[in-house]
Amino acid sequence: MALISALLIAAVSTGMVPAKAATLGLAFSGDSLHPPGARVATVVGGSPAQDAGLEPGDIITDLNGTPIGSTEDFAAAIDSVPDGEWISLSFSGASGGYRAAVLPLDESTN
């Protein structure tokens, strides 16, 4: 887990991962066309994203009611959420079906 956390910190510092996404324990591998959304590449163990059931390969399609069609859409939507708030995500599971999760957004733990 320490190696993955270090890699996420490096990716955030280079702009490859939105900082607030790293707070959730998420990194992305790009966009998905079917369904449109942000494809999850990494979920850090013990993170809010893992606790909420997100897995690599999941595709985030909605954040707080805002449709997510790309990684850039996700970054813009999450950047508009104040630290300390909770967010709701809708996503297509890697194993099929759609799911929803509610996660805390707390950058102080990053």
N, C-alpha and C positions, 0 to 999 in steps of 0.2 A: 504494500500500500504506500510506503514511503516513496518508492521509485515513481509510482503513478502520480502521487501528489507533486513530486518535484517536476515531473514532465508537464503537468498542468500549469504549474507556476511559470515554467519557461514558456509555454505556449501563450499564456496570458500576457507575459512581458513583451512578446513579439507581436501581439495582436491577433494571433491565430485562434484564440478562444476568448469569447467575451468574458470579462472579469466576473460578472454576476453568474454566468453559466458555471464557471469554475467553483463558485461558492456553493452551488447546488451539487457539485461533483460530476459535472457533465463536460464532455468534449465531443465535437461533431466531426463527421467524416465528409460533410458536404450536404448537398440538397437531394431530395427525393422528388421524382416526377409523379410516381404513382404509389401512394397518394402524395400530393405536394406537401412538402414540409422539410424540417431539419432532421437529418439522419444522425442518431446518436452513435458515436464510435466507442466511447469509454464512459463507464460509470464507476466512480471511485467507491471502494468498499467502505461501509460505515457512513456514507454521505446521505444527505437528505434525498437525493435522487434514488439511491439504492433502497433506502428505507421505504420509499414510495412505490417501489417495484419496477422502476425503469431498468432496461437492459440494453446492451449494445445491439444495434439493429433496429431499435424502436424509432418511429418517425413522429416527431412532435408536430401536430397539425393546428394547435390552438393554444394560446396563452391568455388567460383572463378574458376570454371572449373575442380576442383578436386572432383572425386566421393567420397561420404561419405557413408561408409557401417556400421559405428558404432559410438558411442559416442567418442571413442578413436580417430577415424579418424577425427571427427570434431575438437577435441581438438588440434591435430597435425596440421591440416590445418589452423585453426584460429591463432595458435601460430606463424605461419610463416608470418602472415600479420602484417606489421608495424602499430603502433598506429597512428591514424589520417587518415588512408586510408579508402576507402569505400569497402565493400564486396558485392558480389552478391551471393544470396542463391537460390537454387531451392528446392522446397519441395512439398510433397504430402499433400494436405489439409485434415484435419480431416473429412471434409464434402465431400471429393472426389475431384478428379481432381488435376492437377499439377499447381503450381504457381511459380512465381519468385519474388524476392524482392532485392532491393539494400539498404544497411544500413551503417551508419557511425560507424567506430570503434574508439572510443575516450575514452581511459582509464582515462583521466583526470576528467571525469564526474563521475567516480565510487567512 
